[in-house]
Amino acid sequence: MRGSCATFSPEGAVRPDRYTFPDDDPRSACYLRAMSQLPTKAQILDWISENPTLTAKRDIAKAFDIKGADRIDLKRILKELEAEGHLEKRKKTYRDPDRLPPVSVLQVRAPSRDGDLYAQPLEWHGAGVEPVVLVITRASDPALGEGDRILARLTAVHGDGHNYEARVIRRIGSSPRKVVGIFRKDSESGRILPIDKGAATEWTVAPDATGGAKEGELVEAEQAGPKGRLGLPRARITARIGDPTEPKAVSLIAIHQHGIPDDFPEEVLAEADRMKPAGLSGREDLRDLPLVTIDPEDARDHDDAVFAEPDTDPKNEGGHVIWVAIADVAHYVTPGSELDREARRRGNSSYFPDRVVPMLPDRLSGDLCSLHEGVPRACIAARIVIDASGEKKSARFVRGLMRSPASLTYQQAQAAKDGNPDEKTAPFVETVIEPLYAAYAALKSARERRQPLDLDLPERRIRLGEDGVVESVNFTERLDAHRLIEEFMILANVATAEKLIEKKTPLLFRVHEEPPQDKLESLRDTADAAGLTLAKGQVLETAHLNRLLHEAAGRDESELINLATLRAMTQAYYSPKNFGHFGLALRNYAHFTSPIRRYADLVVHRALVTAHGWGEDGLSEQEIEKLDATATHISETERRSMTAERDTTDRYLASYLSERIGAEFTGRISGVAKFGVFVKLDETGADGLVPIRNLGNEFFHFDRDAGTLMGANTGTIVMPGMRATVKLVEAAPVTGGIGLELLTLEEADIDRGPRRTQRRGKPGQHVPKGKGPKGKAPERRKLVRTKRKDAKTATKRKRSART
């Protein structure tokens, strides 16, 4: 009845209306008596569920009008709910661990097949299956991509395939900082020691963020919050990689460290498995054309084949007809497919000594799109006519079906040309191999006139045993067979770019811009120090750089000048705008020859399909609209792979040298920094660091402009190019770091005496300022100051003369 205690009981109402009664009204005592009753656990859980933004203890107490000593009982109930797993306490608030907070941080995933955007909740702590969150975007929202982090407002729904819908509040950055390192347990929680040789900061790991990692295990982690104790960043382990001492962990470290995708989603593999070999329909029959593949001995795929023959046109006497056939990947990987999305995400294949991380599943890269011997394969081929001097006269492209009669190695092709054919190459010497080399001779003459950059940098080859341990490190011999294939591929790439420009079809160019002035100045300084000259005061051409390289050839400084020239170059990249290729001295250049391992080449193949009207699998309007974004993305993935491959090589070299600690090596200084010098070892090509403390027992002054170090006592100037003998003192396979100690330095006086940090005399004896035991310190310091002044003056004069 009205006014009874039941009317004011909190049962059935989360928060009663705020009644005011006169003190003598009997309802007042009834109300107070009802309010002294604590809410049930179910009522508290219902409140938290319906009011997820008001979950602090004070909010709950206010909701149920709990005051005074009753707050102690409320605290006890909340702790019981937490212990039972119904609630999770985060700072001063409580929440249901099986529900997401109404405002959450999410990480955006790749778009689904239907174009829907889903996100991973980063604040999920429930015991069940992680909820699916669909991001509902508005026109005013920022463009979102895979890996972006957003702050979003969530609404629980019972939708088809998802549990929450998210509205973007703001984007808060891309993927969090990640680290790959060794997990170490300590008394409180754990730490991660980064394996990156450039990282010195450890990361702390909370007890509930270890992901089950074991002591000494290699793990991948991401930053989980602001800096914690001792000012170290906090981390949450996201993946356990395994034992870091296992030889096959070397490439895995780089793959995880650089975020290279190495597992194909099931839907991508399923789509690849459904593919069937292409037939002759709509294609030109090239199966009788003896297109051979020429690849390294350990080639994992064969995506290009070549053939050449003399041109029978009397108007082109001495000319050649060259065929370059490339696997027709565009037939299998069509725009908007699962294969296409994954290939674009990867951007390219990544190659390591023990494995390859392919851009496409093996069903394509190792089978349908690999030009195997004796098997019909779909291809896009360029028929290019050159004259006797190697200049291109014409080119046409066909979509065809080919069947390679032979898969050869570089060594086989070269041996056959040199008069030592084996059973496989003997039938092809006159009909295939000799015409190929004849066409190459013409292309070589054209190359000499064009003068592309002619760097001489031997390729290092790491051989692994079956157990994954490095057996040897050698430099591969560069044969004419290598150069032949290189020139044929360049010719095909040029013909492709020019054909698409002619047909006014959008494409991706391979761009290499000329080096910036500051890098050229550094190269000139290096050349001057070696007694060589780089032309100045004119528009730079590759011929000027080649003249410098040829002058250095045969001298001790040759490798140094080649490396310095390489470092002066800009990074090549992809662009829908044509800025030319400086290094190759070409106006028009596009990548056409490796669509198995480069997404850029696949885009160019589609452009050819569109330009020639070969089918519906050409460039779509959507692709054309996002060519800029695609170019930026695949340029970044290319750099990512190059860095990962280089880091892997460093780690394998460190592993190889780790058994030779204490051994002496000869090498050459390849770089100078304030903290020490880098020495490239002659035997393996590995780069090791001589820390400044291991240079000698004196202080060294660093001249940033000249790129040199000068000893304070001896006046010794240490610069790139100097020959050195070093002792190996450290080789860390996990980081790839190699530490060296300097033993001798070409034409240099290294101070091996005790380090002179103060003036010395007999105990209690006063040593006048500027006087040492032998009285020679002032003269020595004066000499050093004079040398330093002369070196700076010479540098200023050189720079002044250039400007």
C-alpha positions in Angstrom: 0.0 0.0 0.0 1.0 3.6 -0.5 3.5 4.8 2.1 4.6 1.3 3.2 8.2 0.3 3.5 7.8 -1.9 0.4 7.1 1.3 -1.6 10.6 2.6 -0.8 12.5 -0.6 -1.0 15.4 -0.5 -3.4 14.2 -3.9 -4.8 12.9 -3.3 -8.3 14.4 0.3 -8.5 18.1 0.9 -8.8 17.8 4.3 -7.2 14.6 5.5 -5.4 13.3 9.0 -5.9 14.6 11.6 -3.5 11.6 12.0 -1.2 11.6 14.5 1.6 9.4 13.8 4.5 8.7 15.8 7.7 10.6 14.4 10.6 7.5 13.2 12.3 6.1 11.4 9.3 6.2 7.7 9.8 7.3 7.1 6.2 10.7 8.8 7.1 11.7 6.0 9.5 10.4 3.4 7.0 12.5 4.9 4.2 15.7 5.1 6.3 15.2 1.5 7.4 14.9 0.4 3.8 17.9 2.3 2.7 20.1 0.7 5.3 19.7 -2.6 3.5 22.6 -3.3 1.1 21.9 -4.2 -2.5 22.3 -7.7 -3.7 25.2 -8.9 -5.9 22.7 -9.3 -8.8 21.6 -5.7 -8.3 25.2 -4.4 -8.4 26.0 -6.4 -11.5 22.8 -5.1 -13.2 23.7 -1.5 -12.4 27.3 -1.9 -13.8 25.9 -3.5 -16.9 23.3 -0.7 -17.5 25.6 2.2 -16.4 29.1 1.2 -17.7 30.4 4.8 -17.3 29.5 5.0 -13.5 31.4 2.0 -12.1 33.6 3.5 -9.4 32.8 2.5 -5.9 31.6 6.0 -5.1 29.2 5.8 -8.1 27.8 2.5 -6.9 27.5 3.8 -3.3 25.7 6.9 -4.6 23.4 4.9 -6.8 22.2 2.8 -3.8 22.5 5.7 -1.3 25.0 3.8 0.8 26.6 5.9 3.4 28.8 5.7 6.5 29.8 2.3 7.8 27.7 0.6 5.1 30.4 1.5 2.6 32.7 -1.0 4.3 30.2 -3.7 3.5 29.8 -2.5 -0.1 33.6 -2.8 -0.5 33.5 -6.3 0.9 30.7 -7.3 -1.7 32.7 -5.8 -4.5 35.8 -7.7 -3.5 33.8 -10.9 -3.4 32.4 -10.2 -6.9 36.0 -9.6 -8.1 37.2 -12.8 -6.5 34.4 -14.8 -8.1 35.3 -13.4 -11.5 32.2 -11.4 -12.1 34.0 -8.1 -11.9 37.4 -6.8 -12.8 38.9 -3.9 -10.9 40.8 -1.4 -13.0 42.3 1.4 -11.0 39.3 2.7 -9.0 36.5 1.3 -11.2 34.8 -2.0 -11.6 33.6 -3.6 -14.8 32.3 -6.9 -16.1 35.3 -8.7 -17.7 33.0 -10.3 -20.2 31.9 -7.0 -21.5 33.7 -4.2 -23.3 33.7 -0.8 -21.8 31.4 1.7 -23.6 34.5 3.7 -24.7 37.3 1.5 -25.8 40.6 1.5 -27.6 40.5 -0.6 -30.8 43.0 -1.7 -33.4 41.7 -1.7 -36.9 42.0 -4.9 -39.0 42.3 -5.3 -42.7 39.0 -4.8 -44.6 36.9 -7.9 -45.0 36.1 -9.4 -48.4 32.9 -7.4 -48.4 34.8 -4.2 -47.6 33.6 -4.1 -43.9 36.0 -2.7 -41.4 36.4 -4.7 -38.2 38.6 -3.9 -35.2 40.3 -5.8 -32.4 39.3 -4.7 -28.8 42.5 -4.1 -26.9 40.7 -4.0 -23.6 39.2 -7.4 -23.7 39.9 -9.5 -20.6 37.1 -12.0 -20.7 37.4 -15.7 -20.4 35.3 -16.4 -23.5 35.7 -15.8 -27.2 36.9 -12.3 -28.0 33.9 -10.2 -29.3 33.7 -9.0 -32.9 33.5 -5.3 -33.3 32.2 -3.7 -36.5 33.4 -0.1 -37.2 30.7 2.1 -38.5 32.4 5.0 -40.3 31.0 8.4 -41.2 32.1 10.8 -44.0 33.7 13.1 -41.4 35.9 10.3 -39.9 39.6 10.0 -40.8 40.6 7.4 -43.3 41.5 4.2 -41.4 43.9 1.5 -42.4 45.1 -1.8 -40.9 47.0 -1.2 -37.7 45.5 2.1 -36.8 44.3 2.6 -33.3 41.1 4.4 -32.5 39.2 5.5 -29.5 35.6 4.5 -30.2 32.2 4.5 -28.5 30.7 0.9 -28.4 27.1 -0.3 -28.6 26.3 -3.9 -27.8 24.3 -5.4 -30.6 23.1 -8.8 -31.7 24.1 -8.3 -35.3 25.0 -10.8 -38.0 28.5 -11.9 -37.1 29.4 -9.1 -34.7 28.8 -8.3 -31.1 29.5 -4.5 -31.0 29.3 -1.6 -33.3 31.9 1.1 -32.9 31.7 4.8 -33.7 35.0 6.6 -34.1 35.7 9.3 -31.5 39.2 9.9 -32.7 42.2 8.2 -34.2 45.0 7.9 -31.6 47.8 6.6 -33.7 49.0 3.6 -35.7 50.2 0.3 -34.3 51.9 0.5 -30.9 55.6 0.3 -30.6 56.7 -3.3 -30.9 59.8 -5.0 -29.8 61.4 -8.5 -30.3 63.6 -9.6 -27.5 64.6 -12.2 -24.9 62.3 -12.6 -22.0 63.9 -12.6 -18.5 61.9 -13.3 -15.3 62.6 -11.3 -12.2 61.2 -11.2 -8.7 58.2 -9.0 -9.5 57.3 -9.7 -13.1 59.6 -9.8 -16.1 61.7 -7.9 -18.6 62.4 -8.0 -22.3 66.0 -7.4 -23.5 65.6 -6.1 -27.1 67.6 -8.0 -29.7 68.0 -4.9 -31.9 71.7 -4.0 -31.6 70.7 -0.3 -31.7 68.3 -0.6 -28.7 69.6 -0.1 -25.1 66.3 0.2 -23.2 64.7 -2.8 -21.6 60.9 -3.2 -21.3 59.0 -4.3 -18.2 56.3 -6.9 -18.4 53.5 -7.2 -15.8 52.8 -10.7 -14.4 49.5 -10.9 -16.3 51.1 -9.8 -19.6 53.7 -12.5 -20.1 51.6 -14.6 -22.4 53.0 -17.7 -20.8 56.6 -16.9 -22.0 59.4 -18.9 -20.4 62.8 -17.7 -19.2 65.2 -17.0 -22.0 62.5 -17.4 -24.7 62.4 -15.1 -27.8 59.2 -13.1 -27.7 57.4 -10.4 -29.6 55.7 -7.6 -27.5 54.0 -4.3 -27.9 53.9 -1.3 -25.7 51.2 -1.6 -23.1 51.1 1.8 -21.4 53.2 4.6 -20.2 56.6 4.1 -18.5 56.6 2.2 -15.3 59.1 1.5 -12.6 62.6 2.7 -13.2 61.3 4.7 -16.2 61.2 1.7 -18.4 58.4 1.2 -21.0 55.7 -1.4 -20.2 55.1 -4.2 -22.6 52.6 -6.9 -23.3 53.9 -10.1 -24.9 51.9 -10.9 -28.0 53.8 -13.9 -29.5 56.3 -16.5 -28.4 58.9 -17.1 -31.1 61.0 -19.8 -29.5 64.5 -20.6 -28.6 66.8 -17.8 -29.8 69.8 -20.1 -30.0 68.2 -22.3 -32.6 69.9 -21.6 -36.0 66.6 -21.3 -37.8 65.4 -18.6 -35.4 67.7 -16.1 -37.2 65.3 -15.3 -40.0 62.3 -15.6 -37.7 63.7 -12.8 -35.6 63.8 -10.5 -38.6 60.4 -11.6 -39.8 58.8 -10.8 -36.4 60.9 -7.7 -35.7 59.9 -6.0 -38.9 56.3 -7.2 -39.0 56.6 -9.2 -42.3 53.4 -11.3 -42.7 54.5 -15.0 -43.0 51.2 -16.9 -42.6 48.6 -16.9 -45.3 44.9 -16.6 -44.2 42.9 -19.7 -44.8 40.6 -17.9 -47.4 43.7 -16.9 -49.4 45.1 -20.5 -49.5 41.6 -21.8 -50.4 41.3 -19.4 -53.3 44.8 -20.3 -54.6 44.0 -24.0 -54.3 40.9 -23.6 -56.5 43.0 -22.2 -59.4 43.4 -24.3 -62.6 46.1 -24.0 -65.3 45.2 -21.5 -68.0 44.4 -22.8 -71.4 45.1 -21.5 -74.9 41.8 -19.6 -75.3 42.4 -15.9 -76.0 46.2 -16.5 -76.1 48.9 -16.6 -78.7 50.5 -20.0 -79.0 54.2 -19.7 -78.1 54.8 -23.3 -77.2 57.2 -23.9 -80.1 59.3 -20.9 -79.2 62.4 -22.2 -77.2 62.1 -19.8 -74.3 64.5 -20.9 -71.6 64.8 -19.9 -68.0 68.2 -19.0 -66.6 68.3 -18.7 -62.8 70.5 -19.3 -59.7 71.2 -22.9 -58.7 68.9 -22.5 -55.7 66.1 -20.6 -57.5 62.7 -21.1 -55.8 60.7 -19.9 -58.8 61.1 -19.3 -62.5 59.1 -16.2 -63.5 61.0 -15.1 -66.7 62.2 -16.9 -69.8 64.2 -15.6 -72.8 65.0 -16.3 -76.4 66.8 -14.4 -79.1 67.4 -14.8 -82.9 68.9 -12.8 -85.7 66.4 -10.4 -87.3 65.7 -11.5 -90.9 64.4 -8.1 -91.9 66.9 -6.8 -94.6 66.3 -3.2 -93.2 67.8 -4.3 -89.9 71.0 -5.9 -90.9 72.9 -7.3 -87.9 69.8 -6.7 -85.7 68.2 -9.1 -83.3 64.7 -10.2 -82.2 64.5 -10.7 -78.4 61.7 -12.4 -76.6 61.1 -11.9 -72.8 58.3 -14.0 -71.4 56.9 -13.4 -67.9 54.5 -15.5 -65.9 50.9 -14.2 -66.3 50.2 -13.7 -62.6 47.4 -11.3 -63.5 45.3 -14.2 -64.9 45.2 -15.8 -61.4 45.4 -12.8 -59.1 42.5 -10.6 -60.1 41.6 -7.1 -58.6 39.6 -7.3 -55.4 40.2 -11.0 -54.8 41.5 -12.5 -51.5 44.8 -13.2 -53.3 45.1 -9.6 -54.5 44.4 -8.1 -51.1 47.0 -10.3 -49.4 49.6 -9.7 -52.2 49.1 -6.0 -51.9 49.4 -6.2 -48.1 52.8 -8.0 -48.4 54.0 -5.9 -51.3 56.8 -8.2 -52.2 58.5 -11.5 -51.3 61.3 -11.5 -48.7 64.3 -13.7 -49.2 66.5 -15.1 -46.4 69.3 -17.7 -46.5 67.1 -20.4 -45.1 63.6 -19.5 -46.3 61.5 -17.2 -48.5 58.4 -15.4 -47.4 56.5 -15.3 -50.6 54.0 -12.7 -51.8 51.8 -15.4 -53.2 51.0 -18.9 -51.9 53.1 -21.8 -53.2 50.3 -23.1 -55.4 50.9 -20.0 -57.6 54.6 -19.0 -56.9 55.9 -22.5 -57.0 53.5 -24.0 -59.5 51.0 -22.3 -61.8 53.0 -19.1 -62.1 56.4 -20.7 -62.3 57.7 -21.4 -65.9 58.7 -25.0 -65.3 60.5 -27.0 -67.9 58.2 -28.9 -70.3 55.0 -27.6 -68.8 52.5 -25.2 -70.6 52.3 -22.0 -68.7 50.4 -18.7 -69.2 52.6 -15.7 -69.9 52.7 -12.1 -71.1 55.6 -11.8 -73.6 57.4 -8.9 -75.1 58.8 -9.3 -78.7 61.5 -6.6 -79.0 63.5 -5.7 -82.1 67.0 -4.1 -81.6 69.5 -3.0 -84.2 73.1 -4.0 -84.5 74.1 -1.3 -82.0 71.7 -2.5 -79.4 69.1 0.3 -79.8 65.4 -0.7 -79.5 63.6 -0.3 -82.8 60.1 -1.7 -81.9 58.2 -3.8 -79.4 54.9 -5.6 -79.2 53.3 -7.5 -76.4 51.3 -10.7 -76.5 49.3 -12.7 -74.0 50.4 -16.2 -74.7 50.9 -19.8 -73.7 54.5 -21.0 -73.6 56.4 -24.2 -72.8 60.0 -23.9 -71.7 62.3 -26.6 -73.2 64.9 -26.1 -70.5 65.5 -24.6 -67.1 69.2 -23.7 -66.9 71.4 -22.2 -64.2 73.8 -19.2 -64.8 76.7 -21.6 -64.5 75.3 -24.0 -67.1 74.6 -21.2 -69.6 78.0 -19.7 -69.1 79.9 -23.0 -69.4 78.0 -23.8 -72.6 78.9 -20.4 -74.1 82.6 -21.0 -73.1 82.7 -24.3 -74.9 81.9 -26.7 -72.1 78.3 -27.7 -72.5 76.8 -30.5 -70.4 74.1 -33.0 -71.5 71.3 -30.5 -70.8 72.8 -27.5 -72.6 74.5 -29.2 -75.6 71.3 -29.3 -77.7 70.7 -25.6 -77.2 74.2 -24.2 -77.9 73.7 -23.1 -81.5 69.9 -22.5 -81.5 69.5 -20.7 -78.1 72.6 -19.9 -76.2 74.8 -18.4 -78.9 72.0 -16.2 -80.3 71.3 -15.0 -76.7 74.9 -13.9 -76.2 75.0 -12.3 -79.6 72.0 -10.1 -78.7 73.6 -9.4 -75.3 76.8 -8.1 -77.1 74.6 -5.6 -78.9 72.8 -4.5 -75.7 76.2 -4.3 -74.0 77.4 -1.7 -76.5 74.3 0.3 -76.1 74.8 0.2 -72.3 78.4 1.5 -72.6 77.1 4.4 -74.6 74.3 5.1 -72.1 76.7 4.9 -69.1 74.4 3.7 -66.3 76.0 3.6 -62.9 78.7 0.9 -62.9 79.2 -0.1 -59.3 81.4 -3.0 -58.5 80.1 -4.5 -55.3 80.5 -8.3 -55.0 77.5 -10.2 -53.8 77.9 -12.1 -50.5 76.5 -15.6 -50.3 75.8 -17.4 -47.1 75.7 -21.2 -47.3 73.8 -23.1 -44.6 74.0 -26.8 -43.6 71.0 -29.0 -43.2 71.0 -28.1 -39.5 70.7 -24.4 -40.4 74.3 -23.6 -39.2 76.4 -21.4 -41.4 78.9 -23.5 -43.4 80.6 -20.8 -45.4 80.5 -17.2 -46.4 81.7 -16.5 -50.0 81.5 -13.9 -52.6 79.6 -15.0 -55.7 81.3 -14.8 -59.1 79.5 -12.4 -61.5 79.3 -14.1 -64.9 78.3 -12.7 -68.3 75.2 -14.9 -67.9 74.1 -12.8 -65.0 74.7 -9.6 -67.1 72.8 -11.1 -70.0 69.7 -11.7 -68.1 70.0 -8.3 -66.4 70.2 -6.5 -69.7 67.3 -8.4 -71.2 65.1 -7.6 -68.1 66.1 -3.9 -68.3 65.2 -3.8 -72.0 61.8 -5.4 -71.3 61.1 -3.0 -68.5 61.9 0.0 -70.7 59.7 -1.4 -73.5 56.8 -1.9 -71.1 57.0 1.7 -69.8 57.2 3.2 -73.2 54.3 1.1 -74.5 52.0 2.1 -71.7 53.0 5.7 -72.1 52.2 5.4 -75.8 48.8 4.0 -75.0 48.2 6.6 -72.2 47.5 3.9 -69.6 48.2 4.6 -65.9 51.0 2.6 -64.4 53.6 2.5 -61.7 57.0 3.7 -62.6 60.3 2.7 -61.0 61.8 6.0 -60.0 65.4 6.7 -58.9 66.2 10.4 -58.5 69.7 11.9 -58.6 71.6 12.2 -55.4 71.2 15.3 -53.2 74.0 17.9 -53.0 74.9 17.1 -49.4 75.6 13.4 -50.2 77.6 14.4 -53.3 79.7 16.7 -51.1 80.4 13.8 -48.7 81.3 11.6 -51.7 83.7 14.3 -53.0 85.4 14.5 -49.6 85.9 10.7 -49.6 87.3 10.9 -53.2 89.6 13.8 -52.2 90.9 11.8 -49.2 91.8 9.0 -51.6 93.5 11.3 -54.0 90.7 11.1 -56.6 88.4 13.7 -58.1 84.7 13.9 -58.8 83.6 16.4 -61.4 81.9 19.5 -60.2 80.3 22.6 -61.5 78.0 20.9 -64.0 74.8 18.8 -64.1 75.7 15.5 -62.6 75.5 12.5 -64.9 76.2 8.8 -64.2 79.2 9.1 -66.6 80.9 11.4 -64.0 80.4 8.9 -61.3 81.6 6.1 -63.5 84.8 8.0 -64.3 85.5 8.2 -60.5 84.8 4.5 -60.1 87.0 3.5 -63.0 89.9 5.7 -61.7 89.6 3.8 -58.3 89.5 0.4 -60.0 92.5 -1.7 -59.1 93.5 0.6 -56.2 93.1 -0.2 -52.5 90.5 2.4 -52.3 88.2 0.8 -54.9 85.8 -0.8 -52.5 85.6 2.3 -50.4 84.8 4.5 -53.4 82.1 2.0 -54.6 80.5 2.0 -51.1 80.7 5.7 -50.8 79.0 6.1 -54.2 76.3 3.7 -53.3 75.6 5.6 -50.0 75.3 8.9 -52.0 72.4 7.4 -54.0 68.8 8.1 -53.1 66.4 5.2 -52.4 64.5 4.0 -55.5 60.7 4.0 -55.1 57.5 3.5 -57.0 55.3 6.3 -58.3 52.5 6.8 -60.8 54.5 9.9 -61.9 57.5 9.5 -64.1 60.7 11.1 -62.7 63.1 8.8 -64.6 65.8 6.4 -63.3 69.1 8.2 -62.6 71.1 5.0 -61.8 70.2 3.3 -65.0 70.4 6.6 -67.0 66.9 5.9 -68.4 64.0 8.3 -69.0 61.2 5.7 -68.8 61.4 2.6 -66.6 58.8 0.3 -65.0 59.0 -3.1 -63.3 57.4 -5.8 -65.5 59.6 -8.9 -65.0 58.8 -10.3 -61.6 55.0 -10.3 -60.8 55.5 -13.4 -58.6 57.5 -11.5 -56.1 56.6 -7.8 -56.6 53.2 -6.3 -56.5 54.3 -3.3 -58.7 55.0 -5.7 -61.6 51.5 -7.2 -61.1 50.0 -3.7 -61.4 52.0 -3.1 -64.6 50.8 -6.5 -66.0 47.2 -5.3 -65.4 48.0 -2.1 -67.1 49.1 -4.1 -70.2 45.9 -6.1 -70.1 43.9 -2.9 -70.0 45.9 -1.2 -72.7 45.6 -4.2 -75.1 42.0 -5.1 -74.3 43.0 -8.7 -73.4 40.3 -9.3 -70.8 38.4 -8.1 -67.7 41.4 -8.7 -65.3 43.1 -5.5 -66.1 43.4 -2.3 -64.0 40.1 -1.5 -62.3 39.0 2.1 -61.8 39.4 1.6 -58.1 43.0 0.6 -58.5 43.7 3.6 -60.7 42.3 5.9 -58.1 44.6 4.5 -55.4 47.8 4.2 -57.4 49.5 6.8 -55.2 48.6 5.0 -52.1 49.7 1.7 -53.6 53.0 3.1 -54.7 53.7 4.5 -51.2 52.7 1.3 -49.5 54.8 -1.1 -51.7 57.8 1.2 -51.5 57.6 0.9 -47.7 57.2 -2.9 -47.8 60.2 -3.1 -50.1 62.3 -1.1 -47.6 61.0 -3.3 -44.8 62.1 -6.5 -46.6 65.6 -5.0 -47.4 66.1 -4.1 -43.8 65.0 -7.5 -42.6 67.2 -9.3 -45.1 70.2 -7.1 -44.1 69.6 -7.7 -40.4 69.4 -11.5 -41.0 72.7 -11.5 -42.9 74.3 -9.6 -40.0 73.1 -12.2 -37.6 74.3 -15.1 -39.7 77.7 -13.5 -40.0 77.9 -12.9 -36.3 76.9 -16.6 -35.7 79.6 -17.7 -38.2 82.3 -15.6 -36.5 81.2 -16.4 -32.9 83.5 -19.5 -33.0 86.5 -17.4 -33.7 86.6 -14.9 -30.8 90.2 -13.7 -30.4 91.2 -14.3 -34.0 92.8 -11.5 -36.0 91.4 -10.2 -39.3 92.4 -7.7 -41.9 89.9 -5.1 -43.2 89.3 -1.5 -44.2 87.6 1.3 -42.3 84.2 1.7 -43.9 82.8 4.4 -41.6 83.7 6.8 -38.8 81.4 8.0 -36.0 81.8 9.8 -32.7 81.6 6.6 -30.8 84.0 4.5 -32.9 84.9 3.3 -36.3 83.4 0.5 -38.5 85.7 -2.0 -40.2 84.6 -4.2 -43.1 86.4 -7.5 -42.8 88.1 -8.8 -46.0 87.3 -12.4 -45.5 83.5 -12.2 -45.0 82.5 -8.6 -45.8 81.1 -8.4 -42.3 81.0 -4.9 -40.6 82.3 -4.7 -37.1 82.6 -1.8 -34.7 85.8 -0.7 -33.0 84.5 1.3 -30.0 86.3 4.5 -29.3 87.8 3.0 -26.1 89.4 0.3 -28.2 91.1 2.7 -30.7 94.0 3.5 -28.4 94.9 5.0 -25.1 94.2 8.6 -26.0 91.2 11.0 -26.5 89.9 11.3 -30.1 88.3 14.4 -31.5 85.5 13.8 -34.0 85.3 16.1 -37.0 81.8 15.7 -38.3 82.4 17.7 -41.5 85.5 15.7 -42.5 84.2 12.4 -41.2 87.4 11.7 -39.3 88.8 11.1 -35.8 92.0 12.7 -34.5 94.1 11.4 -31.6 94.8 14.1 -28.9 98.2 12.7 -28.1 99.6 11.4 -31.4 97.7 13.5 -33.8 96.7 10.4 -35.7 93.9 11.0 -38.2 91.5 8.0 -38.6 89.4 8.1 -41.8 87.4 5.8 -44.1 89.5 3.7 -46.5 92.4 3.1 -44.1 93.7 -0.5 -43.9 93.4 -2.1 -40.4 94.2 -5.2 -38.5 91.7 -6.0 -35.8 90.9 -8.7 -33.2 87.5 -10.1 -32.8 86.3 -9.6 -29.2 82.6 -10.1 -29.5 80.1 -11.7 -32.0 76.4 -11.8 -30.8 74.2 -13.9 -33.1 71.0 -12.7 -31.5 71.7 -9.0 -32.2 74.1 -9.4 -35.2 76.6 -7.2 -33.3 80.3 -7.7 -34.0 82.8 -6.0 -31.7 86.5 -5.5 -32.7 89.7 -4.2 -31.1 92.1 -2.2 -33.3 95.6 -3.8 -33.5 97.3 -1.8 -36.3 96.2 1.0 -38.6 97.8 1.9 -41.9 100.5 4.6 -41.6 99.2 5.6 -38.2 100.8 6.0 -34.8 98.5 4.3 -32.3 99.1 5.2 -28.6 99.4 2.0 -26.8 100.8 3.4 -23.5 98.8 4.1 -20.4 95.9 6.5 -20.8 97.1 10.0 -19.8 94.2 11.4 -17.9 96.3 13.5 -15.6 99.8 14.8 -15.2 102.0 12.3 -13.3 105.0 12.8 -11.0 106.4 11.3 -7.8 104.1 11.0 -4.8 103.8 14.4 -3.2 105.7 16.1 -6.0 104.2 19.2 -7.6 104.1 18.9 -11.4 103.9 22.4 -13.1 101.2 22.9 -15.6 102.2 21.9 -19.1 105.1 19.7 -17.8 105.1 15.9 -17.9 107.7 13.3 -16.9 109.5 13.7 -20.2 108.6 17.3 -20.8 107.2 16.5 -24.3 103.4 17.0 -23.6 103.3 20.7 -24.6 105.0 20.0 -27.9 102.8 17.0 -28.7 99.6 19.0 -27.9 100.8 21.9 -30.0 101.4 19.5 -32.9 97.9 18.0 -32.6 96.3 21.4 -32.5 98.2 22.4 -35.6 97.1 19.2 -37.5 93.5 19.7 -36.5 93.6 23.4 -37.6 95.2 22.5 -40.9 92.6 19.7 -41.5 89.7 22.1 -40.8 91.2 24.8 -43.0 91.6 22.4 -45.9 88.0 21.2 -45.5 86.7 24.8 -45.6 88.8 25.6 -48.6 87.4 22.7 -50.5 83.9 23.6 -49.7 84.5 27.2 -50.6 85.9 26.2 -54.0 82.8 24.1 -54.8 80.4 26.9 -54.0 
